Amino acid sequence: MKRLFALFCLCAALATFSVSHLIALPKVFPKAGVKDIMTLHPDSLQNGILRSMRAGDTVLLTGIVTVAPLLNYPTDKRINLSLGNGWMTYLRDTDVNFDEFAGIGVVQLDTVGSKTQFERMKAGDVVELLVRIGSYPQTGNPEMNNRFPMVAAMITGPEAAVVNTISTKKTIPPAIQVSLTDFIHGGAENLSLNYTSGAPRIGMKVELSDLIVIEISPVLILSDDAGNQIYMNDQSGYFTGRAHRIDDSEYRAPSIGQRLKTLRGYVTGYSFVGGNGNGGQTQIVQVFSIAPALPTDVVKDYFPPQVINLQRDSKNLFASSTETVKLNFDVAEGDNSVDRTKDIKVFYTTDGTTFKEATVIPSVYGYTGSIPPQPNGTIVGYKVTVVDEKLTPGSSPNVGVFLYKVVDGAARIADFQTPIWGYNGIFMLSGYSVTFEAVITADSTNIPGSGFQNPALITMQDSREAWSGFAVGNQVFTGSNYGVRRGDKVRITGEIQRYFGFTTLGRIDSLVILSRGNADDPVNVSSMDIGRKFIGDTTVEKWRAMLISVKNPVIIDTLAPANQQQQQQNSGEFSIADEDKKDNPDAYMRVETDDSPIYYTTRDSITMVTRRIKPQVGRKFDFIRGILWYGNQNYKLIPRSTDDFAGLVGVQEIAETVSNIHNYPNPFSNQTTLEFSVKTSGRATVELINSLGQSVRLLLSEELTAGNYRLPIDTQDVAAGAYSVLVTTKQSTQRHMVTIVR
């Protein structure tokens, strides 16, 4: 069939030149210093926004190399610092008197090509680099990405430029003395970030004192004596024993309990992807972390005596009010000997402040401490301390206390899901057994998932109160041949497991179906309650895995914004909002379409069920309900079936009226061509939208008949960066991501 194209122009007139008069001019990029890029407005710091005004720009960046990318080019070409598989270094502003906003990380991800000669740089070189400004780490939540440190990525490929070395052997400023509270408060509880004092140090080398290693896997975590914690980002590999970077005989990685006299390193972000216990993955991110560069950046202090193999005698998660809790453990000496058993003690607290000493006796385990029975509902914190002959202290845990609860009778989900504040403690969950009763709110036919990262889930809850929802991977039920379904009330005994902040069951020991056909009882929330809040926000986290309902919502878009790094990725989600908040982006709440057999889909085709259609922008409902879940650092609603949409009658809505959107080239510099199809006649608008959701330019607003269209776009006066093109008709809105490069 012959294709019909209607051509629209952005300009009233175009100048025409003869090819013989055209001269190819080299691209001219703006020059910038480190401080020009990294300086942030006080309002940004107040709101926790680290996005530079130059984000997305391509610039010629000048600065002092503070650490060489390779150990000793050309004789030793092992990587000194890395970000993923790329080379990494840090630049300091050429004005060494600047002590704020004067550092930036620089990465070259392509280590195969040598056009830039990035690997040849030495510490003390003053260099000019062709880079693009962005943020690290990256998540699937564009709003959250604005809260991470800025980095400069080397331009590689055809447009790459050789590193311009301006001078060498420039004196590098010393590390700046700081404390953990300059960046972060808390760790085990009430974590908060200090953007005002932390952000000005990003990319700069700092020095901290008197720390202790409290975790070494999957990431090194350091703490001060007050319990403030920060990640060590081992970009060099020296400190986690990656032997391909340096011979094991040259350096030994620190172990848990090691005291550090001094830590020097660069302030940067951190990202780690780990399992969530249900067969899927979750991304752990840290806004501020410390990245030491050389073995001499970490100076160990004494190694204290260690409490080892500490565990409660009972494997029941909760103690009863008549139970004496036994703590079995042993002691390993550190640098000095221990006077046994005089200097080995167990302390416990029931208020987080006042400690009492428990009885300790030698046993077959080494030692056993006994905490007397406590009243029902009591939260007990405990720790074991040991002092060696030189009065060097050690304890377990190294900072704060371990926790358990006293619960008589049947346990509630909230008993082990609710965070415990005020103790600076760790609620010991993994490996302990619990029995509870709950109603299944979604079974494996409701949330069958869509693969490894979106696994099938069984969700349940025992109350409409906060923290009463619980999710378990379907494989745990399948392996035990339990045929539970939505509406079943069950009594479960199983072993709790904890994965990167996510609590679930590692196994089920017994399951009894008490009744069937129990009615849904969702919690009513506003879309504003969920909206764009980040993963970990306790005001939202308390409803995770629970059945919730949003009353009188309206569909905002047909495709919620996807990951900035994967701009063409379809997220499988659309957005809704309370009808009275449809103009407030903070109230836009995501609805998942890929994880359950529902009426809607954001995709052109899907084989899970038939006759699925695109959401219709502006469509209103009496309510939409589903399970509150998360993905890519976003909270989202997973409707379990089409009956979770109240006010939906049959397949009556108009299918997506705009389709086949693409542009070429993409990425582009100044000009591109957008193509799209319109299936229904009517007014259409095309807008260019920036990463903040603001309309940069109206490209088209006209009555269109059904057909295919081609629209030239000129962006010479638009800043480089990631944008979306919004094509809107009366029935729907489609979003297409484009990237402008310079």
C-alpha positions in Angstrom: 0.0 0.0 0.0 1.2 3.4 -0.9 2.2 5.4 2.2 1.0 8.9 2.5 3.2 11.5 4.3 2.2 15.0 5.3 5.3 17.2 5.8 5.4 20.0 8.3 8.2 22.6 8.7 9.3 24.3 11.9 10.7 27.4 10.2 8.9 29.9 8.0 11.6 29.8 5.4 14.9 28.0 4.9 18.0 29.5 3.3 19.3 27.5 0.3 23.0 27.1 -0.4 24.9 25.6 -3.2 26.9 22.5 -2.1 30.0 24.1 -3.5 29.8 26.9 -1.0 29.5 24.7 2.1 32.5 24.4 4.4 32.7 21.7 7.1 33.5 23.5 10.3 34.9 21.7 13.3 32.6 21.6 16.3 33.3 24.1 19.0 32.6 23.0 22.6 32.4 25.3 25.5 35.2 25.2 28.1 34.6 24.7 31.8 36.5 24.2 35.0 35.6 21.7 37.7 34.0 24.3 39.9 31.9 25.6 37.0 30.3 22.1 36.6 30.0 21.1 40.3 28.8 24.3 42.0 25.2 23.9 43.2 22.7 26.5 44.3 21.8 26.5 48.1 18.2 25.8 47.2 19.3 22.6 45.4 21.2 21.4 48.4 18.3 22.2 50.7 16.1 20.0 48.5 18.7 17.2 48.1 19.2 17.8 44.4 22.8 17.2 43.1 22.0 17.7 39.4 24.4 20.3 37.9 23.0 23.0 35.7 25.4 21.6 33.1 24.0 18.1 33.2 23.8 16.6 29.7 26.2 19.2 28.3 29.3 18.2 26.3 32.3 20.4 27.4 36.0 20.7 27.3 36.8 20.1 31.0 40.0 21.4 32.6 41.4 20.1 35.9 44.3 18.5 37.8 44.5 14.7 37.7 44.6 13.5 41.3 45.0 9.8 40.7 46.3 8.0 37.6 43.8 5.7 35.8 46.5 2.9 35.5 48.9 1.9 38.2 52.0 3.0 36.3 51.6 3.6 32.5 53.3 2.2 30.4 55.2 -0.3 32.6 52.2 -1.5 34.7 48.9 -1.2 32.9 46.7 -2.7 35.6 43.6 -0.5 36.3 44.1 1.7 39.3 40.5 2.9 39.6 37.4 1.7 37.9 33.7 2.3 37.5 32.2 -0.9 36.3 34.5 -2.1 33.5 35.7 1.4 32.7 38.7 3.5 33.7 38.2 6.0 36.4 40.0 9.1 37.8 39.2 12.3 39.7 40.0 15.9 38.7 40.5 18.8 41.0 39.9 22.4 40.0 43.0 24.1 38.7 42.6 26.7 41.5 43.8 24.7 44.4 42.5 27.3 46.9 39.0 26.1 46.2 37.9 23.6 48.9 34.3 23.2 47.9 32.7 22.0 44.7 36.2 21.5 43.4 36.3 17.8 42.5 34.7 15.5 39.9 34.9 11.9 38.9 35.8 11.1 35.3 35.1 7.8 33.6 35.9 6.3 30.3 33.7 3.2 29.8 35.3 2.2 26.5 38.8 0.8 27.4 39.3 -0.9 24.1 39.7 2.2 22.0 42.8 4.2 22.7 42.0 7.4 20.7 41.6 9.6 23.8 44.8 8.3 25.5 43.0 8.6 28.8 45.1 5.8 30.3 48.3 7.8 29.9 47.4 10.5 32.4 49.5 10.9 35.5 48.7 12.3 38.9 49.6 16.0 38.8 48.8 16.5 35.1 46.7 19.5 34.2 44.5 18.3 31.4 41.7 19.3 29.1 39.1 16.5 28.4 36.1 16.3 26.1 33.4 14.9 28.4 29.6 14.8 28.8 28.2 15.6 32.3 25.9 13.1 33.9 25.1 11.4 37.3 26.1 8.2 39.0 24.7 5.9 40.0 21.7 5.6 37.6 18.4 4.0 38.6 15.0 3.6 36.9 13.7 6.6 38.8 14.6 9.8 37.0 13.8 11.9 40.0 16.1 9.9 42.2 18.9 10.2 39.7 18.9 13.9 40.3 20.0 13.2 43.9 23.2 11.4 43.0 26.8 12.8 42.4 27.7 14.3 39.0 30.4 12.6 37.0 32.0 13.4 33.6 32.0 10.7 30.9 34.7 10.8 28.3 33.4 11.1 24.7 34.6 8.1 22.8 34.0 6.8 19.3 34.2 9.0 16.2 33.8 12.3 18.1 36.6 11.4 20.7 39.4 13.9 21.3 42.9 13.2 22.6 43.5 14.2 26.2 45.2 17.6 26.0 48.0 17.7 28.6 48.5 21.4 29.5 51.2 20.9 32.2 52.6 18.2 34.5 53.7 17.7 38.1 51.2 20.1 39.5 50.9 19.9 43.4 47.8 18.1 44.4 46.0 19.5 47.4 45.9 17.3 50.5 42.8 15.4 51.7 40.3 17.5 53.6 39.5 16.5 57.2 35.8 15.5 57.6 33.6 13.4 59.8 30.9 10.9 58.9 28.2 13.3 60.0 29.3 15.7 57.3 27.6 13.1 54.9 25.3 10.9 56.8 23.4 10.5 60.1 22.4 7.1 61.3 22.7 3.7 59.6 20.8 1.0 61.4 17.9 3.4 61.9 16.7 6.9 61.0 19.1 7.3 58.1 19.4 10.9 56.8 21.8 12.6 54.4 23.6 15.9 54.9 23.5 17.4 51.5 24.6 20.8 52.6 28.0 19.7 53.9 28.4 16.5 51.9 27.7 17.7 48.4 30.5 20.3 48.3 33.0 17.5 48.8 31.8 15.3 45.9 34.8 14.2 43.7 37.3 15.6 46.3 39.6 13.6 48.5 38.7 13.6 52.2 40.1 12.1 55.4 38.2 10.4 58.2 39.5 9.0 61.5 38.5 6.4 64.1 36.2 4.1 62.1 35.3 0.4 62.5 34.5 -2.1 59.8 31.1 -3.6 60.5 30.4 -5.4 57.2 32.6 -6.7 54.4 30.2 -8.4 52.0 28.7 -7.6 49.5 30.1 -4.2 50.3 32.4 -2.7 53.0 30.4 -0.7 55.5 32.2 1.6 58.0 30.8 3.1 61.2 31.9 5.6 63.8 31.3 4.8 67.5 28.0 6.7 67.4 26.6 4.3 64.8 26.7 6.6 61.7 27.5 4.4 58.7 28.8 4.9 55.2 29.8 2.5 52.3 33.3 2.2 51.1 33.3 2.2 47.3 36.3 0.0 46.5 37.0 1.4 43.0 40.6 0.2 43.3 40.1 -3.4 44.4 42.8 -3.2 47.0 40.4 -3.3 49.9 38.1 -6.2 49.0 40.8 -8.6 47.9 40.4 -8.4 44.1 43.8 -10.0 43.4 43.8 -9.2 39.7 44.5 -5.6 40.7 47.3 -6.2 43.2 49.1 -9.3 44.5 47.7 -10.7 47.8 51.0 -10.4 49.5 51.0 -6.6 49.0 47.7 -5.9 50.9 45.2 -7.8 53.1 41.6 -6.7 53.0 40.2 -5.5 56.3 37.8 -7.9 58.2 34.8 -7.3 60.4 35.7 -5.6 63.6 38.9 -4.0 62.3 39.5 -0.5 63.6 40.7 2.0 61.1 42.9 4.8 62.3 42.6 6.8 59.0 40.6 6.5 55.8 41.3 8.8 52.9 39.2 8.6 49.7 37.1 10.4 47.1 33.5 11.2 47.8 31.3 9.5 45.3 28.1 7.5 44.9 27.6 3.7 45.1 25.3 1.2 43.4 24.9 -2.5 44.0 22.4 -5.0 42.5 21.5 -7.9 44.8 18.8 -10.6 45.2 15.5 -9.7 46.8 14.8 -13.2 48.0 12.0 -13.9 45.5 14.2 -14.7 42.5 14.3 -11.1 41.4 16.8 -8.3 42.0 16.9 -5.1 43.8 19.3 -2.2 43.4 20.9 -0.8 46.6 22.1 2.7 46.1 24.1 5.1 48.3 24.3 8.9 47.6 27.6 9.3 49.5 30.3 6.8 49.7 34.1 6.9 50.2 36.4 5.5 47.5 40.1 5.1 48.6 42.5 5.0 45.7 45.8 3.6 47.1 46.7 1.0 49.9 48.2 3.9 51.9 44.8 5.6 52.0 43.6 3.1 54.6 45.6 3.0 57.9 44.6 0.2 60.2 44.6 0.5 63.9 44.6 -2.3 66.5 42.5 -5.4 65.9 40.2 -5.9 68.9 39.1 -9.2 70.4 36.2 -10.7 68.5 32.9 -12.2 69.7 32.2 -15.1 67.3 29.3 -17.5 66.6 26.8 -15.4 68.6 23.3 -16.8 68.4 20.2 -17.3 70.5 19.6 -20.8 71.8 16.1 -21.0 70.4 15.3 -20.7 66.7 11.9 -19.2 67.4 11.7 -15.6 66.2 9.9 -14.4 69.3 10.6 -15.2 72.9 7.7 -15.8 75.4 7.2 -13.9 78.6 8.2 -17.0 80.6 11.4 -17.7 78.6 15.0 -17.1 79.8 16.8 -16.2 76.6 20.1 -18.0 76.2 22.9 -16.4 74.1 25.7 -18.8 73.0 29.0 -17.5 71.7 32.8 -17.7 71.8 35.6 -15.2 71.9 38.6 -15.0 69.6 41.6 -12.9 70.8 42.7 -10.0 68.6 46.2 -8.4 69.0 46.2 -9.1 72.7 45.1 -11.8 75.1 41.9 -11.8 77.1 41.4 -12.5 80.8 38.7 -15.1 80.7 35.9 -15.0 81.9 36.3 -11.8 83.9 36.4 -9.4 81.0 33.6 -11.1 79.0 30.1 -9.6 79.6 26.6 -9.6 78.3 24.4 -6.5 78.6 20.8 -6.0 77.7 18.3 -3.1 77.6 14.5 -2.9 77.4 14.4 0.9 76.7 17.4 1.5 74.4 19.2 3.5 77.0 19.6 1.7 80.3 21.7 -1.5 80.3 21.8 -4.3 82.8 24.4 -7.0 83.0 23.3 -10.6 82.4 24.9 -13.8 83.8 27.7 -15.3 81.7 29.1 -18.8 82.3 31.5 -21.1 80.3 29.6 -23.7 78.2 30.1 -26.2 75.4 29.7 -23.2 73.0 32.5 -21.3 74.7 30.2 -19.1 76.8 26.5 -18.7 77.5 24.7 -15.6 78.7 21.2 -15.6 80.2 18.7 -12.8 79.8 15.8 -13.2 82.3 12.1 -13.4 81.2 10.6 -10.1 80.1 6.9 -9.0 79.9 4.9 -9.6 76.7 5.4 -6.9 74.1 8.9 -6.0 75.4 11.7 -5.2 72.9 15.0 -6.4 74.2 18.4 -5.2 72.9 21.6 -7.1 73.8 25.3 -7.0 73.1 28.4 -9.0 74.2 31.5 -7.1 75.1 35.1 -8.2 75.7 38.2 -6.3 76.8 41.8 -7.6 76.3 44.8 -7.1 78.6 45.6 -3.7 77.1 42.0 -2.6 77.6 41.2 -2.8 73.9 37.4 -3.3 73.6 35.5 -5.5 71.2 31.8 -6.2 71.0 29.1 -8.0 69.0 27.5 -6.2 67.3 30.4 -3.8 66.7 28.0 -0.9 67.0 24.6 -0.8 68.7 22.7 -3.9 69.8 20.9 -6.9 68.5 17.2 -7.0 69.1 14.4 -9.5 69.8 10.7 -9.2 70.8 8.7 -10.9 73.5 5.4 -12.1 72.0 2.9 -14.4 73.6 0.4 -16.2 71.5 -0.1 -15.9 67.8 2.3 -13.5 66.0 1.2 -10.7 63.7 3.0 -9.8 60.5 3.5 -6.3 61.9 5.5 -7.9 64.8 8.3 -8.6 62.5 7.8 -6.1 59.7 7.6 -2.9 61.8 11.0 -1.1 62.1 12.3 -0.6 65.6 13.6 2.8 66.4 15.4 4.1 69.5 17.7 1.2 70.1 20.3 1.7 67.3 19.7 -2.0 66.8 19.5 -4.8 64.3 16.4 -7.0 64.5 17.7 -10.5 64.1 15.3 -12.2 61.6 17.2 -14.4 59.1 17.1 -18.1 60.0 14.5 -17.8 62.8 11.1 -19.6 62.6 7.7 -17.8 62.9 4.1 -18.9 62.9 1.3 -16.5 61.8 -2.1 -16.4 60.2 -3.0 -14.2 57.2 -5.4 -13.9 54.2 -3.9 -14.5 50.8 -4.4 -11.2 48.8 -2.8 -12.3 45.6 -1.8 -15.8 44.3 0.4 -16.9 41.5 -2.4 -16.5 38.9 -2.9 -12.9 40.0 0.8 -11.9 39.9 2.5 -14.5 37.6 5.3 -12.1 36.9 7.2 -11.8 33.7 10.6 -13.4 34.2 13.6 -13.4 36.6 13.5 -9.8 37.7 9.7 -9.8 38.0 8.9 -13.1 39.6 5.6 -14.6 40.5 4.5 -13.5 44.0 2.2 -14.7 46.8 1.1 -11.8 48.9 -0.8 -11.9 52.2 -1.9 -9.7 55.1 -3.5 -10.1 58.5 -4.7 -6.5 59.1 -5.4 -3.2 57.5 -2.8 -1.6 59.9 0.6 -0.5 58.6 3.3 -3.0 58.1 0.8 -5.9 57.9 1.7 -7.0 54.3 4.0 -9.9 53.4 5.3 -11.2 50.1 6.8 -14.6 49.3 8.2 -15.9 46.0 5.9 -18.5 44.5 8.7 -20.9 44.2 8.6 -21.4 48.0 5.0 -22.5 47.8 5.4 -24.5 44.6 8.3 -26.5 46.1 6.0 -27.5 49.0 3.0 -28.3 46.8 0.7 -25.8 48.6 -2.2 -24.9 46.4 -3.2 -21.5 48.0 -5.3 -19.1 46.2 -6.6 -15.6 46.7 -9.1 -15.3 49.6 -7.6 -18.3 51.6 -6.9 -17.7 55.2 -3.8 -19.7 56.1 -1.7 -20.5 59.1 2.0 -20.7 58.1 5.1 -21.8 60.0 8.3 -21.0 58.1 11.9 -19.6 58.3 12.3 -15.9 57.9 15.0 -14.6 55.5 16.2 -11.1 55.0 17.6 -9.8 51.7 18.9 -6.2 51.4 16.0 -4.7 53.4 13.4 -7.2 52.1 11.8 -9.7 54.5 10.3 -12.9 53.2 10.2 -16.7 53.8 13.2 -18.9 52.9 11.1 -22.0 53.4 7.7 -23.1 54.6 7.6 -25.9 57.3 3.9 -26.2 57.5 0.8 -24.5 56.0 -2.9 -25.1 57.0 -5.8 -23.5 55.0 -8.2 -22.4 57.7 -11.0 -21.0 55.4 -11.6 -20.0 51.8 -13.3 -17.1 50.0 -12.4 -14.3 52.4 -13.4 -10.9 51.0 -10.8 -8.3 50.0 -10.3 -5.5 52.5 -8.0 -2.9 51.0 -6.5 0.2 52.6 -7.7 3.4 51.0 -4.8 5.7 50.1 -4.4 8.8 48.0 -2.1 8.7 44.9 -0.3 11.6 46.6 0.6 9.2 49.4 2.6 7.1 47.0 3.4 9.3 44.0 7.1 9.9 43.3 8.4 9.0 46.7 11.6 7.0 46.7 12.1 3.4 47.7 12.8 3.2 51.5 10.5 6.1 52.4 8.8 4.7 55.5 5.6 6.7 54.8 5.1 4.4 51.8 7.1 1.4 52.8 4.6 0.6 55.6 2.1 -0.4 52.9 4.4 -2.5 50.8 2.9 -5.9 49.8 -0.5 -4.8 51.1 -3.8 -4.5 49.2 -4.5 -0.8 48.7 -7.1 1.2 46.8 -7.1 4.6 45.2 -10.5 6.3 44.9 -11.6 8.4 41.9 -8.3 8.1 40.0 -7.8 9.4 36.4 -5.3 8.0 33.9 -2.5 10.6 33.4 -0.4 8.9 30.6 -0.2 5.8 28.6 3.5 5.1 29.4 5.2 6.2 32.6 8.7 7.5 32.1 11.3 4.8 31.8 15.0 4.6 32.9 17.0 7.6 31.6 19.8 5.2 30.7 17.5 3.1 28.6 15.5 5.8 27.0 13.7 3.6 24.5 12.7 1.0 27.2 9.0 0.4 27.7 8.5 0.3 31.5 5.2 -1.6 31.3 3.7 1.0 33.5 1.2 3.9 33.1 0.4 6.6 35.6 -2.7 7.5 37.6 -3.6 10.3 40.0 -6.4 11.4 42.2 -8.8 13.4 40.0 -8.3 16.6 42.1 -4.5 16.2 41.8 -4.1 15.4 38.1 -2.1 18.5 37.5 0.4 17.7 40.3 3.3 15.5 39.1 4.2 14.5 42.7 0.8 12.7 42.8 1.5 10.6 39.7 1.4 6.9 40.8 2.6 4.0 38.6 0.4 1.1 37.7 2.1 -2.1 36.4 0.7 -3.9 33.4 3.3 -6.7 32.8 3.1 -8.6 36.1 -0.6 -9.5 36.1 -3.4 -10.6 33.6 -5.3 -7.3 33.4 -7.2 -5.4 30.7 -4.5 -2.8 30.1 -1.1 -3.0 28.5 1.5 -0.4 27.5 2.8 -2.6 24.7 1.7 -3.1 21.1 1.2 -6.8 21.6 1.4 -9.3 24.5 0.6 -13.0 24.7 -0.5 -13.3 28.3 -4.1 -12.6 27.6 -6.1 -11.5 24.5 -7.8 -8.2 23.7 -5.6 -6.0 25.9 -5.6 -2.3 25.0 -3.6 0.8 25.8 -4.9 3.0 28.7 -6.9 6.0 27.6 -5.6 9.4 29.0 -8.3 11.1 31.1 -10.2 7.8 31.8 -11.8 8.0 35.2 -12.6 5.2 37.7 -14.5 4.7 40.9 -11.3 3.1 42.3 -8.3 1.1 41.2 -6.9 -1.3 43.7 -4.0 -3.8 43.8 -0.8 -4.8 45.6 1.7 -2.0 46.4 5.1 -3.2 45.1 8.3 -1.6 43.8 10.8 -1.8 40.9 13.6 0.4 39.6 13.5 2.5 42.7 9.8 3.3 42.1 6.8 2.3 44.1 3.9 1.0 41.9 0.5 -0.6 42.1 0.0 -4.1 40.7 -3.7 -4.8 39.9 -4.3 -8.5 40.3 -7.1 -8.8 37.6 -9.4 -6.6 35.6 -12.0 -6.5 38.5 -9.5 -4.3 40.4 -10.7 -1.5 38.1 -14.1 -0.3 39.3 -16.2 1.4 36.7 -14.7 -0.5 33.8 -17.3 -2.2 31.5 -16.1 -4.4 28.7 -13.6 -3.5 26.0 -15.2 -0.2 25.1 -12.3 2.2 25.2 -10.6 3.6 22.1 -7.3 1.8 21.4 -4.1 3.8 21.1 -4.6 6.4 18.4 -0.9 7.3 18.0 1.6 4.6 17.2 4.9 3.8 15.3 6.7 6.8 16.8 10.4 6.9 16.0 13.0 9.5 14.9 16.2 9.4 12.9 18.9 9.9 13.7 18.8 9.4 17.5 20.9 10.6 19.3 21.2 13.7 17.1 23.0 17.0 17.3 20.8 19.7 15.8 18.3 18.2 13.5 16.2 15.0 13.4 13.0 13.7 11.8 10.1 12.4 13.8 7.7 9.9 12.2 4.4 8.7 13.7 1.0 7.3 12.7 -2.4 8.7 13.6 -5.3 6.3 13.5 -8.2 8.7 14.2 -8.8 12.1 12.8 -8.6 15.1 15.3 -6.3 17.7 16.8 -2.8 16.5 17.6 0.0 18.2 19.5 3.7 17.4 19.5 5.8 18.8 22.3 9.5 18.6 23.3 9.7 17.9 27.1 12.8 18.2 29.3 13.8 15.9 32.1 12.0 18.0 34.6 8.7 17.5 32.8 8.7 21.0 31.4 7.6 21.8 27.9 10.5 23.2 26.0 8.8 23.8 22.6 5.5 23.2 21.0 6.4 21.5 17.7 3.0 21.0 16.3 -0.7 21.7 17.0 -3.0 21.0 14.1 -6.0 19.0 13.0 -4.8 15.7 11.4 -6.6 13.1 9.4 -5.7 9.4 9.9 -2.4 8.6 8.3 1.4 8.6 8.6 3.3 11.8 9.3 6.9 13.0 9.1 7.9 16.1 11.1 11.4 17.7 10.8 12.7 19.0 14.1 15.4 21.7 14.6 17.0 21.9 18.1 20.0 24.1 17.5 19.1 26.4 20.3 18.1 23.6 22.7 20.6 22.4 25.4 22.1 18.9 25.0 20.5 16.2 27.1 17.7 13.6 27.3 14.2 14.8 26.2 10.9 13.2 25.5 8.6 14.0 22.6 4.9 13.9 23.6 2.4 13.2 20.9 -1.1 13.9 22.2 -4.5 13.3 20.7 -7.9 13.6 22.3 -7.9 9.9 23.1 -4.3 9.3 24.2 -0.7 10.4 24.8 2.4 8.7 23.6 5.9 9.5 24.8 9.1 8.9 22.8 12.6 9.5 24.2 15.3 11.4 22.2 18.8 12.5 23.0 20.5 15.7 21.9 24.3 15.6 21.8 26.7 18.4 21.0 
